[in-house]
């Protein structure tokens, strides 16, 4: 991939896709193809094929997906499995048909078994049962990884899959159906400005998650597009996890909220722990640069200015 390559970033308006675009532009890649969902419905096979026939991208970052936290996954399971399978199937198959030189497919750490030896190695995939609250989404993302591997084996394509830790950052979805970081940022901000006595957090607070700042993931994706062509999926994380309780305490401090944190134990915890073994990408020469407090502070300030301040 060079500075003049024709690069398609699918899902460029989302959390991860927008970060990849920022990194590419900063690095001098200007020949980018960007289409919003309104302009191109990737669940539609005919429209997807017509787009590839016309544009013929050389490199592709597949960041388009229907995403959300435990609430959204549990409420809309059919949407999550159908839309994600359709997006991936259409893009991966059409990339093969129209000669995409290399494709990077973004998976999710929720694909790993619920009770998994920590830190989780890539080889743990499909060795146990998935956490039920996000099973439809996880099954769809596993299908995407297996599609890439199968096309590589049968057709000699160069389609790679990346499995990131829990991603957060600017341009996230800050609403009820969003991920835990975005949801808590909104809660603490509103509690601070409205003078609430407490903030309620779903679950016991005991589960541990590895949180990865989105700009670090974007940097890793561009790095892997240049450096990695293996058939096996590759983990991308920081190498450290944080309990949900500690995450809430950090955000309480950043928001300067003086009230209490209440844990609603009637709500699900999800997977007890999820820490990735990122040894493979580390061996290639890449490491995350943003510690969790710095990343959360950047995200909180962006939310105040760009979302809450509107």
Secondary structure as UniProt FT lines:
FT   TURN            3..4
FT   STRAND          7..10
FT   TURN            11..13
FT   HELIX           15..26
FT   TURN            27..28
FT   STRAND          32..33
FT   TURN            37..39
FT   TURN            42..43
FT   HELIX           45..55
FT   STRAND          59..62
FT   HELIX           70..75
FT   HELIX           77..97
FT   TURN            98..99
FT   STRAND          102..106
FT   HELIX           109..111
FT   HELIX           122..124
FT   TURN            125..126
FT   HELIX           132..134
FT   HELIX           135..155
FT   STRAND          159..164
FT   STRAND          166..168
FT   TURN            170..171
FT   TURN            176..177
FT   HELIX           180..194
FT   STRAND          198..202
FT   STRAND          208..209
FT   STRAND          211..213
FT   HELIX           214..227
FT   STRAND          234..236
FT   STRAND          242..243
FT   HELIX           244..255
FT   STRAND          260..264
FT   TURN            265..266
FT   STRAND          273..274
FT   HELIX           279..284
FT   HELIX           292..303
FT   HELIX           304..308
//
